[in-house]
Amino acid sequence: MGGQVTKQVEKRKLLSVEKKCLVDLKESCGCDFPGCDYHPSDRKNWMAGLDLGKLTINKIVWPGTHDSATNRIGIPFITRPFAQCQSLTIYEQLVKGARVIDIRVQEERRICHGILTTYSVDVVLDEVKKFLSETQSEIIILDIRTEFGRNDPPEFDKYLIEKLEDYLIHQDDHVFDKPVSEVLPKRAICVWKPRNSAAPKKGDALWSSGYLKDNWIDTDMPSTKFKSNLKHLADQPLVSSRKFFYRVENTVTPQADNPILWVKPVTNRIHGYLRLFIKQCFAKNIADRLQILSTDFIDYDFVDACVGLTHARIEGKA
């Protein structure tokens, strides 16, 4: 018992040091970067507010959500706080400006996060289609995978195509260099990551897992995650030559050895430092590698930072 208490005391000290690192860095260098003062007039249609002839797919800095469909996961006040990463519905996230959605499924086509399940994936796709039907120029990326430890839903690829076929942008390396104006009226890149089923092939309506990559670091220490994200981003090709999407998760994760297991207070340790992260990418000359930035509990400032950098890119300022 005494050893466990000592371990917790040491961890709280380390956490305090890590938080101070980010605070000090923010105070010393600020958070300005090209496009940092840009705010879209209509976040629901923020791509439509840009020059779609200049906005190529690989220039977009995509605001995304992590574990996107967990707004009603688990039992309120009992298991939900341990697994809930978003408070908004999928439709509300898209209206707020999110353009990358992270969906975890299990064998019965239900959304899940670990052992907890929630509504059917039908709910997600119906809300995606509602958003797409109400807009004309917004491109979204759906990252759909079978949750770890679960089985693939039977014939799930056929189901996804049937539900989304009118909107799907087919798997094609040439898409990255195309302006949005040439991709339209197709609107959705759907990446399907099964565990055991056959992966999508070249030219298929769905995209395979190799087209959306990241380096997930499982930690609740904010500075550790921040530095790791910078390190792994620096190892990536430039967006101008990359034929896949690369995601940086601006999140930290509750750990079993810590008394704080609720997602929100833990992820808040890093949530407000996205603009600092972008600033550091410019300082380290790796901003030309930024592509997808993802978060828990997405807010307007997160969206505006991504959209602002996108605007700066098509204006030749970044």
N, C-alpha and C positions, 0 to 999 in steps of 0.2 A: 504493500500500500504506500509506504513512504517513498519507494522508488518511482511509483507512478506519479505521485505528487511532485517530486523533484523534476521528473520529465516534463510535466505540464508547465511548471514554473519556467524551465529553460525554453520551452517552446514559446511561451508568451513573451519572453525577453527577445527571442529571435524575431517574432512577428513584429514587435515594436521597432526593432532595428530596421526591418524590411520596409515597414510603412514610412519610417523617417527618410529612408533612401529616396523614395519616390517624391515625398514632399520637398525634400531638399533639392532634388533634380528639377522639379517644376519651378521652384523659386529661383534657381540659378539661371535657367535657360528659357523659361517661359514656354508657351504652347502655340506660338504663331508659326504658320507655314503657308505656302501659296494656297489661296482659296479658303483660309480659315475664317474669313469674315463673310463668306457667302452663305445665304440662307434661302432655300427654295420657297417660292411663294405658294406652291401647292405640293406638299409632300406626297400626296396620293399619286400625282402625275409628274414627279420630279424629272424623269427622263424626258418627258414631252417638253419640258421647259428648257432643255439643252438643244444644241445643234445636232440633230440626229444624223445628218450627213457627215459630220466630223467625229461623232461619238462611236468609235469602233468598240466591239465587245471587249477587247483586251485593254482598253483605256478606262473602263468603268471600275471605280472603287465601290465594291458591292457591300452595303450594310446588310448583315445577316443576323439571324437569331440562333442560339444554341438550345438544343432540346426544345424545339419550337412549339410542340403541341402538348405541353405539360401544364397548361393553365388550369385544368380540372383533374389533374392526376391525384390519386390517393384520396384519403379522407381528410376533409378540412380540419385544421388545428391538430391533427393526429399524425398521419403519414405524409400529407401534402407538403408541408414545409421542408421535408427532407429531400423531395424530388422535384418540386416545382421550380422551373427555371424561367418561365414567362407567366405574366398575369393576364396578357391579352390573348384573344382568339387569333387564329391565323389570319383571318380577314382584317382584323384590327391592326395587326403587325404590318401587313402589306399597305394598308391605308396610311399608316404612320411613316412608311418609307422603306421598310425592310424589303430586300429583294432576293435574299437567299434563305431558304427554309430548311431546317434540319429535322427530319422525321424518322423516328425509330418504330419499327413494327414487329409483331410476333405472328405465329402461325395462324391465328384466327383473324388476321387483318385488323388487330386492335393496336392503338398507340401504346407504347410502354416506355418506361424508364427503369431499368433494372428489373426487379420483380413486380413492380407496380404497373397496372394497366389503366387505361381510360377509354375514351370513346373510339369508335371505328374510324379507320383511315378515310372512309367515305366522307366524314365530316370535314376533314382537312381538304380533300380534293374538291368538294362542293364549294368551300369557301375560297379556294384558289380560283375556281372557275367563275365565281361571282365577281371577284376582284378583276379578273381579266376581261369579263364581259362589260365592266363599267369603265374600263380604260382602253386606250388604243395603242400606246407606244411604250408601255412598261414591259421590260423583259425580266423574267424571274428565273432563278435556279432552284430546283427542288432536289435536295440531297436525301434520298430515301434508302434506308438500310434496314436489314434485319438486326435487331438488338442482340448484343453478345449473350450467348447462352440460350438463345431462342432458335426455333426452326423457321425456315422460309415459308411464307404463305404459299399454298399451291397455286401455280400458274399466275403468279403475281405480276409478271411482266405483261401478260396479255390483258390483265385487268387494268393496269396503268395506262396502256395504250388505248383501250376502249374508253376510259374515262377522260383522257386528255388529248386524244388524237387530233382534234381540230387546232390545237395550240402548239403541238410539239415541234421543236427544232431538232432535226435528226442529227445523229452523231457525225461530225465532220470537222476535221482539223482546220479547214478553211474558214470556219465560222469566226474564229478568234480575230481575224484581220478585217472582218466585214463591218461596215457601219450599221448601226441599228436600222437605219432607213432601208437597207437591203435585206435585212433579216425578216422584217415585218412582211405579212401579218402574223407570222408565227411568233410565239411569245414565251415559250417555256422550254428550258433545258432541264430535262429530268434525268438525274444520275441515279441508277438503280444498283445497289450494292448487296446482292444476296450472299448468304454464307455457304450454301451448298449447291444451289441451282446454277444453271448456265448463265454466264455473264453476257451482257449485250455485246454485239459484234459491230465492226466497222459498218457504218451506213444504217444501223438500226435506228428506230425511233427513240430508243433510250440510250443513254450514255453509260459507259462502264466506269468502274471505280477509279481507274487510273487517271481519269479526267478531273477529279477533285481530290487534292491532296492536302494534308496538314501534318503537323508534328505535335500531337497532343501530349502535354506534360501534366501529369496528375499531381498537383500540388495545391496547398492552400496558402502558400507564401507568395505575396504579390510581386516583390522585386525579383524573386527567382523566376517566376513566370514571365515577367516583363523582359528580363535579360535573355531568357531562353527563346522567347518569340523573336527578338532581334537577331539572335545568333542563327536560328533556323531560316529566317527570312533572308539573311545575307547569303545563304547557300543556294538560293533559288535563282533560276535564270531571270532575265529581264522580262517584263510582261510582253514586250514587243517581239520576243523570240519564243515565248512559252506556248506550248500547245496543250496546256492543262490549266485548271484553276487552282490557285493556292490560297488556303485559308489560314488566317491568324485568329486564334480564339482569345479575346480580351476577357478571360474568365479565370477564376481560381475555384478549386473544388473542395468541398468539405472532406475531411479525412477522419477515418475511424478512431485515430488516436487522439482526437481533439474533442473537448466537450461541446464545441459549437458545431452542430451538424446541419443546421438549417442552411439552405442555399443562399438566401438573400444577404444575410449579414456577412457571410464569407465572401461572396462575389463582389460585394460593395468595396472590398479592400482594393480592387483594381479597376472597378467599373468607371470611375471618373477620370482615368488616366489615358483614355484613347488619344486625345489631342497631344498629350505629352509623347505618346508612342510615335505618332506620325512625325512630330517635331524631331525626335531622335532618329527616325529613319532618314530624314533630310540631313541631319548632322553627320550621319554615318554613310551618306551617299548610297542608300539602299531604298529610297522612296520609289524608285522606278521598278521595284519588285512587288509593291503593295497591290493587292487585288481584292480578296474577300476579307472583311473584318467582321468578326462575329462576337455577340455578347449575350449575356443573360439580361432579362428585364430591359429590353431596348427602350430608349428614350429619344426625344427629338434631337438632343445635342449630338448623340452618336450618329444619327442619320445625317445631320447637317455637316458634320466633319467629313464624312465619306463623300457626300454630294459636292461639298466645296472643293475637295481635292480632285474629284472627277471634272468639275467645271474648269479648274485651273489647268488640267491636262489638255483639254480640247482647245483651250485658249493659248496653249504653248507656254504656260507659266510654270509648269511642273513636269 
